[in-house]
Amino acid sequence: MSRNEFEGNIPSSFGNLVSLQGLDLSENHFSGNIPMHFIMGCYNLEFLILSNNNFSGQIFPTNSNWTSLTNLHLDNNHFSGTLPTWIRNVTSLEGIVMAKNHFEGPILVELCKLVDLAFLDLSDNNLFGSVPSCFNSSSIRFFQLNKNCLSGPIPSSFQNNSNLLTLNLRDNHLTGNIPNWIGSLSSLRILLLKANHLGGQIPIQVCLVQNLNILDLSYSKFSGLIPHCLSNITFDASAHEPSLRGLSLGDSESRNLSSYLNTKLNIVKFLIGDISTLDGFVNVEEEVEFTTKTRTYSYKGDILEYMFGIDLSCNNLVGKIPLELGRMSSNIRALKLSHNNLSGLIPVTFSNLKQIESLDLSYNNLNGKIPPQLTEVTSLAVFIVAHNNLSGTTPNRKNQFITFDESSYEGNPLLCGPPLHNSCTKMRPPSTISVDIEGEGGSFMDMNL
C-alpha cells in the first residue's frame, strides 16, 4: 500500500488482521495516532513500515503484542515524546529506523537488550544525554545517531566490533578525543564525526581502518599534524566485504546504508538502494541527507561502493600537508583540508590522484607555487586554493583548469593570473564573491556517471 495518495487515519479495524505479518504504508498522507486496537491486535506482525507520512503523537504509549517484530520503520513523520521502554521486550528486532521525528529524552539503555539489532537509525531528532556504553553487541553494523543533542565522549561500547560498517555521530555535542580503539573496527567503512566538540590530535589508529570509504572530521577542534599514514586507506570497492549495498537481516531480509559526504560546496544527499524484505514483498527506499552548502543531490544503487573521500576542514590542524596524501589510492574522489592553519607547499604528488573531483585547500597559510602538474588531473570539477599565501602564476588554462575562475584563487596577493605574452597581472584583492555550484547532477561523482 506504499506510494499512493492515501490519507486520514489508520483504520482501527486493521487490528482484526491477526494473521498479518507485514504492513507497508510508507509514502502516503496518513496522519493522526496509531490505533490502540491495531497495536494490540496484530500480534503476528513481523515488519511495520510507516515511513514518510504525517503520523504524530507519542509512539505506541503502551505495551504492544508485537513479539515477532523484526523491522520497525517510522522515519519522516511527526512522532514525539520519548522512546518506549517496552521495546526491550521485542527481542526479535533487527532494524529500527526512527529518523526525522521529534523524539526527545535520552537514548534508552533498553535498546542494548536487543541482541540481534543490526541497524539503528535515530538521527535527526531531539535526543540528549550520552550515548549508552552498553551497545556492545557484535550484531550492530549500522549505527546512526547524527543530528541530535547528544553529549559526552564517544562510548567504548563499539570497541573490537569487527562487524560495524557505519558509525555516524555527526552534528551533536560530543566531547573528548577520538579513542585509540577506533583502529580495532576492522570493517568500518563510514566514520562521520563532523560538527561536534571533539578535539586533540587525530590518532594514527584511524589509519588502521584501511577499508574506509568516507572519513569526515570537519567542523571540530582537532589540532596537530595531519597523520601521513592516512595514505594507507585503500579506497578500493573490490576489497570490501560485506557490501554497503545491503545488510542481511535474516535469511530473506536486507537493509541498505545511507551516508553523507561533504563535497563540492554543496548539500549532498544520498538516496541509497532499495530495502527488500520478506522475499521482496516490500520495496522501500531510505533517505538520509548530508549537508555542506545549498544544493541537494540524490543517488541510489551501487554508487556508495565508489564514494571515497576525506574531509578534515574547519579544524586547527597545523604543519605541512604530508606528501604521502598524494600517494594514497588514486580512487579518492574528494579531499577537503580548508579552514585550518596548514603551511608549506601544495604537494606536487597531488597530481597522482587521477580520479579526484573535489580538492579544497582554501583558507590556510600555504605558500609557494601551485604545482603545474595538477593540470593533468582531468577529473577535477572543483579546485579551490583561495586565501593562502601562494605566489607565482596560476596554472595554465587547459583541461579542467579552463573552468576555474578567479574565485578559486582569490585572497593570494602574490599570485598572478595566467601567463599572457610573457607577462602576468596580479590577482585582484579578496572579494565577497560566493562560490555556488549550479546545475543539475553537479555532484562529485558526475564526472564518471
matplotlib code that plots the C-alpha trace (Angstrom):
import matplotlib.pyplot as plt

x = [0.0, 3.0, 3.4, -0.2, -2.3, -4.0, -4.8, -6.6, -6.0, -5.1, -8.4, -8.8, -10.2, -6.6, -6.3, -8.6, -6.0, -4.4, -2.5, -1.0, 2.8, 3.8, 2.4, 3.9, 2.0, 5.0, 5.0, 1.3, -0.5, -1.7, -1.9, -3.0, -2.1, -1.6, -4.9, -4.6, -6.6, -4.0, -1.2, -2.7, -4.4, -1.7, 0.4, 1.9, 3.4, 7.0, 7.6, 5.9, 6.9, 5.1, 7.9, 7.2, 3.7, 2.3, 1.7, 2.0, 1.7, 3.5, 4.8, 2.8, 2.3, 1.5, 2.9, 2.3, 1.8, 4.4, 6.7, 7.7, 8.6, 11.9, 11.8, 10.2, 10.5, 8.8, 11.1, 10.0, 6.9, 5.9, 6.1, 7.0, 7.7, 10.3, 11.2, 9.1, 10.7, 8.7, 10.8, 13.2, 10.6, 10.6, 13.8, 13.5, 14.1, 16.9, 16.2, 14.9, 14.6, 13.0, 14.9, 13.4, 10.8, 10.5, 11.6, 13.3, 14.9, 17.8, 18.6, 17.2, 19.6, 16.8, 17.9, 21.0, 19.0, 18.2, 21.0, 20.0, 19.8, 21.9, 20.6, 19.8, 18.9, 17.6, 19.1, 17.5, 15.6, 15.9, 17.6, 20.0, 22.3, 25.2, 25.4, 24.9, 28.0, 26.1, 25.9, 28.5, 26.6, 28.6, 25.4, 25.3, 26.5, 24.9, 24.7, 23.4, 22.6, 23.5, 21.7, 20.7, 21.8, 24.0, 26.9, 29.8, 32.6, 32.4, 31.4, 33.8, 30.9, 31.9, 35.5, 36.6, 33.3, 34.6, 31.1, 30.5, 30.2, 28.9, 29.4, 27.6, 27.6, 27.9, 26.1, 25.9, 27.7, 30.2, 33.4, 36.8, 39.1, 38.8, 39.6, 42.6, 40.5, 39.0, 41.7, 40.0, 37.0, 38.4, 35.2, 34.4, 33.5, 31.9, 33.1, 31.2, 32.1, 31.6, 30.4, 31.0, 33.3, 35.8, 39.4, 43.0, 45.2, 43.8, 45.1, 47.2, 45.0, 42.5, 45.0, 44.4, 40.8, 42.1, 38.7, 37.1, 35.1, 34.4, 36.2, 34.6, 36.1, 35.2, 33.9, 35.6, 38.5, 41.2, 44.7, 48.3, 49.6, 47.7, 48.7, 50.7, 49.5, 46.1, 47.6, 47.1, 43.4, 42.8, 39.7, 39.1, 35.5, 36.5, 38.2, 35.1, 33.2, 30.4, 29.0, 27.4, 24.7, 22.8, 22.7, 21.2, 18.7, 17.8, 17.5, 15.3, 15.6, 18.1, 18.9, 20.7, 23.0, 22.6, 25.6, 26.9, 29.9, 30.6, 32.0, 31.9, 30.5, 27.0, 24.5, 24.9, 22.1, 22.4, 19.4, 20.9, 19.3, 16.1, 15.3, 13.8, 12.2, 10.2, 11.1, 10.6, 7.2, 8.3, 10.3, 11.3, 14.0, 15.7, 16.8, 19.5, 20.9, 24.5, 24.9, 27.6, 26.1, 23.0, 22.4, 20.9, 21.7, 20.2, 22.0, 20.9, 22.1, 25.7, 27.2, 28.1, 30.5, 32.6, 32.2, 35.6, 36.6, 38.3, 37.1, 39.3, 38.2, 37.4, 39.7, 43.0, 45.4, 48.9, 52.1, 52.7, 50.3, 52.0, 53.4, 52.0, 48.5, 49.3, 50.3, 47.1, 44.8, 44.0, 40.4, 39.8, 37.1, 37.2, 39.8, 38.9, 41.6, 40.2, 40.0, 42.9, 46.4, 48.3, 51.6, 54.2, 53.8, 51.0, 52.3, 53.2, 52.2, 48.5, 48.9, 48.8, 45.2, 43.8, 40.2, 39.9, 37.0, 37.0, 40.2, 39.7, 42.8, 41.4, 41.9, 45.2, 48.8, 50.1, 52.9, 55.0, 53.7, 50.7, 52.2, 51.6, 51.3, 47.8, 46.5, 46.9, 44.3, 41.4, 38.8, 38.8, 35.4, 36.2, 39.6, 40.0, 43.2, 41.8, 43.0, 46.5, 50.0, 50.6, 52.8, 53.9, 51.3, 48.1, 48.1, 47.7, 44.1, 43.9, 41.9, 39.7, 41.6, 39.9, 36.7, 38.1, 37.6, 39.2, 37.2, 39.4, 42.5, 41.4, 43.0, 46.6, 48.1, 51.3, 49.6, 49.5, 47.0, 47.7, 50.7, 49.9, 52.7, 55.3, 53.6, 51.1, 48.6, 48.2, 45.0, 42.6, 42.2, 39.8, 36.2, 32.9, 32.1, 30.5, 31.0, 27.8, 27.9, 25.0, 23.2, 21.7, 23.8, 26.7, 27.9, 31.4, 30.5, 29.1, 32.3, 32.1, 28.4]
y = [0.0, 2.3, 5.2, 6.1, 9.1, 7.6, 10.0, 10.0, 7.7, 4.0, 2.2, 0.7, -2.5, -3.3, -4.7, -7.6, -8.9, -11.2, -13.2, -10.1, -10.4, -7.3, -3.8, -1.1, 2.2, 4.3, 7.4, 8.3, 11.1, 9.2, 11.2, 11.0, 8.4, 4.7, 3.0, 1.0, -1.8, -2.2, -2.2, -4.9, -7.0, -7.7, -9.9, -11.8, -8.7, -9.1, -5.8, -2.4, 0.4, 3.8, 6.0, 9.3, 10.1, 12.6, 10.4, 12.3, 11.8, 9.6, 6.4, 3.4, 4.6, 1.1, -2.4, -4.0, -7.6, -7.4, -10.1, -11.2, -7.8, -7.7, -4.3, -1.1, 1.9, 5.1, 7.7, 11.0, 11.6, 13.8, 11.3, 12.9, 12.0, 9.6, 6.3, 3.4, 1.3, -1.7, -2.0, -4.2, -6.9, -7.2, -9.2, -10.2, -6.6, -6.4, -3.0, 0.2, 3.4, 6.4, 9.2, 12.7, 12.8, 14.8, 12.3, 13.7, 12.4, 10.0, 7.0, 4.1, 1.5, -0.9, -0.9, -2.6, -5.7, -6.2, -8.6, -9.1, -5.4, -4.7, -1.4, 1.5, 5.0, 7.6, 10.5, 14.0, 14.0, 15.9, 13.2, 14.3, 12.8, 10.5, 7.6, 4.5, 2.4, -0.8, -1.1, -3.9, -6.4, -7.6, -7.7, -3.9, -2.9, 0.4, 2.9, 6.4, 9.0, 12.1, 15.4, 15.2, 16.9, 14.1, 14.9, 13.2, 11.1, 8.5, 5.4, 2.4, 0.0, -0.4, -1.4, -4.6, -4.7, -6.3, -6.1, -2.4, -0.8, 2.7, 5.0, 8.2, 10.6, 13.9, 17.1, 16.5, 17.9, 15.1, 16.0, 14.4, 12.7, 10.0, 6.9, 4.8, 1.7, 3.1, 1.1, -2.1, -1.5, -3.6, -3.5, 0.2, 1.9, 5.1, 7.3, 10.6, 12.7, 16.2, 19.2, 18.0, 19.4, 16.6, 17.7, 16.7, 15.1, 12.8, 9.5, 7.4, 4.5, 5.9, 4.8, 1.2, 1.4, 0.8, -0.1, 3.4, 4.9, 8.2, 9.9, 13.2, 15.0, 18.5, 21.4, 20.2, 21.2, 18.7, 20.1, 19.0, 17.4, 15.5, 11.9, 10.9, 7.3, 8.3, 7.3, 3.7, 3.9, 1.7, 3.3, 0.0, -1.1, -4.5, -5.3, -4.6, -7.4, -7.2, -4.8, -1.4, -2.1, -4.2, -5.7, -9.2, -9.2, -12.8, -15.3, -13.3, -9.6, -6.9, -3.4, -0.7, 2.0, 5.7, 8.0, 11.5, 13.1, 16.8, 17.7, 20.4, 23.1, 21.6, 19.8, 16.2, 13.8, 10.1, 8.0, 4.6, 1.5, -0.5, -2.3, -5.7, -7.6, -10.8, -12.3, -9.0, -8.3, -4.8, -2.4, 0.8, 3.4, 5.0, 8.6, 10.4, 13.9, 15.1, 18.8, 21.4, 24.3, 24.9, 22.1, 18.7, 15.7, 12.2, 8.9, 5.4, 1.9, 0.9, 4.4, 4.2, 1.4, 4.1, 7.1, 7.8, 11.0, 12.7, 15.9, 17.5, 21.1, 23.7, 22.5, 23.7, 21.5, 22.8, 21.9, 20.8, 18.7, 15.3, 14.3, 10.9, 12.1, 12.5, 8.8, 7.5, 5.4, 7.2, 6.2, 9.1, 11.5, 14.3, 15.9, 18.9, 20.5, 24.1, 26.4, 25.2, 26.5, 24.4, 25.8, 24.9, 23.9, 22.2, 18.7, 18.0, 14.4, 15.5, 15.1, 11.3, 11.5, 10.8, 10.4, 13.3, 15.6, 18.0, 19.4, 22.3, 23.8, 27.3, 29.4, 28.1, 29.5, 27.6, 29.3, 28.7, 27.9, 25.9, 22.7, 23.0, 19.2, 19.5, 20.5, 16.9, 15.8, 15.9, 14.7, 17.9, 19.7, 21.8, 23.3, 26.0, 27.4, 30.8, 32.8, 31.4, 32.9, 31.4, 33.1, 32.7, 32.3, 30.4, 27.1, 27.2, 27.3, 23.8, 20.7, 21.2, 24.3, 26.2, 26.1, 27.6, 31.3, 33.9, 32.7, 29.6, 31.7, 35.0, 36.1, 35.3, 38.8, 37.4, 35.1, 36.3, 35.5, 33.1, 33.9, 36.1, 37.3, 36.6, 38.9, 38.5, 40.6, 40.2, 38.7, 41.3, 41.7, 39.3, 40.0, 38.9, 36.6, 33.5, 30.1, 28.3, 25.3, 25.5, 22.9, 19.5, 16.5, 18.6, 16.0, 14.9, 11.6, 13.1, 13.0, 9.3, 8.7]
z = [0.0, -0.2, -2.6, -3.0, -2.1, 1.0, 3.8, 7.1, 10.0, 10.0, 10.3, 13.8, 12.1, 11.0, 14.5, 13.4, 10.9, 13.5, 10.8, 9.2, 9.0, 7.2, 6.6, 4.4, 4.4, 3.5, 1.3, 1.8, 3.6, 6.7, 9.9, 13.5, 16.1, 15.7, 16.8, 20.0, 18.6, 15.8, 18.3, 20.4, 17.7, 15.1, 17.2, 14.3, 12.7, 11.6, 9.9, 10.1, 7.7, 8.2, 6.7, 5.0, 6.4, 8.8, 11.8, 15.1, 18.9, 21.2, 19.7, 20.9, 24.5, 25.8, 25.5, 22.1, 21.2, 18.5, 19.9, 16.4, 15.0, 13.2, 11.4, 12.6, 10.2, 11.4, 9.8, 8.3, 10.5, 13.4, 16.3, 19.6, 23.2, 24.5, 23.1, 24.5, 27.2, 26.2, 23.1, 25.1, 25.1, 21.3, 21.3, 17.6, 16.4, 13.8, 12.3, 13.9, 11.8, 13.6, 12.0, 11.3, 14.0, 17.2, 19.8, 22.9, 26.0, 26.5, 24.3, 26.2, 27.6, 26.9, 23.3, 24.4, 25.3, 21.6, 20.9, 17.2, 16.4, 13.3, 12.0, 14.3, 13.0, 15.4, 13.6, 13.2, 16.5, 19.8, 21.8, 24.5, 27.1, 26.4, 24.1, 26.2, 26.7, 26.6, 22.8, 22.8, 20.6, 17.7, 15.6, 15.2, 11.8, 11.0, 13.9, 13.1, 15.8, 13.9, 14.2, 17.8, 21.0, 22.4, 24.7, 26.4, 24.9, 22.1, 24.1, 24.2, 23.5, 19.9, 20.7, 18.8, 16.9, 13.7, 12.0, 12.4, 8.9, 9.7, 12.8, 12.2, 15.2, 13.4, 14.4, 18.1, 21.2, 21.8, 23.6, 24.2, 21.7, 19.1, 21.1, 20.1, 19.9, 16.7, 14.9, 16.1, 13.9, 11.0, 8.8, 9.3, 6.0, 7.1, 10.0, 10.4, 13.4, 11.9, 13.9, 17.4, 20.1, 19.7, 19.8, 20.3, 17.7, 15.0, 16.3, 14.0, 14.9, 12.3, 9.7, 10.8, 9.5, 5.9, 4.4, 4.9, 2.2, 3.9, 6.8, 7.9, 10.9, 9.8, 11.9, 15.0, 17.2, 16.1, 16.2, 15.5, 12.3, 9.6, 10.0, 7.0, 7.4, 6.1, 2.8, 4.0, 3.4, 0.3, -1.2, -3.0, -3.5, -4.7, -1.4, 0.6, 2.2, 3.3, 0.8, 1.7, -0.8, 1.6, 5.1, 5.5, 8.3, 8.4, 5.6, 3.4, 4.5, 3.6, 4.7, 2.8, 4.1, 3.5, 4.2, 4.0, 2.4, 2.1, -1.3, -3.9, -1.6, -1.9, 0.1, -0.9, -0.3, -0.9, -1.5, -1.4, -2.7, -2.1, 1.1, 0.1, 2.9, 3.2, -0.2, -2.0, -0.6, 0.4, -1.6, 0.4, -0.2, 2.7, 2.6, 4.6, 4.0, 4.1, 4.1, 3.3, 1.4, -0.5, -3.0, -2.7, -4.9, -4.8, -5.5, -5.2, -6.1, -6.2, -6.1, -2.4, -3.3, -5.1, -2.8, -1.4, 0.4, 3.4, 4.9, 7.6, 7.0, 9.7, 12.4, 13.9, 12.0, 11.5, 9.7, 6.2, 4.1, 4.1, 0.7, 1.4, 0.9, -2.8, -2.8, -1.5, -3.7, -6.9, -6.3, -3.9, -5.1, -2.6, -0.3, 1.8, 4.0, 4.0, 7.0, 9.0, 9.8, 7.3, 5.9, 3.4, -0.2, -2.1, -2.6, -6.3, -5.5, -5.7, -9.4, -8.8, -7.6, -11.1, -10.1, -7.6, -8.4, -5.5, -3.9, -1.5, 0.2, 0.9, 4.0, 5.1, 5.2, 2.2, 0.2, -2.9, -6.4, -7.4, -9.0, -12.8, -12.9, -11.4, -14.8, -15.8, -13.3, -15.8, -13.3, -11.2, -11.1, -8.0, -7.2, -4.5, -3.1, -2.2, 0.8, 1.3, 0.7, -2.7, -5.3, -8.9, -11.7, -11.7, -13.7, -17.5, -18.5, -20.0, -19.4, -16.3, -15.3, -18.0, -16.0, -12.7, -12.4, -10.1, -7.1, -7.0, -6.4, -4.7, -1.5, -2.6, -3.1, -4.6, -7.1, -10.7, -13.4, -16.3, -18.4, -21.4, -23.8, -21.1, -18.6, -15.8, -13.9, -10.1, -8.9, -7.5, -3.8, -2.0, -2.9, -1.5, -4.4, -3.1, -4.7, -5.7, -7.9, -10.3, -12.4, -12.0, -11.3, -10.0, -7.5, -7.2, -8.9, -12.0, -13.9, -14.0, -14.5]

ax = plt.figure().add_subplot(projection="3d")
ax.plot(x, y, z, "-o")
ax.set_aspect("equal")
plt.show()
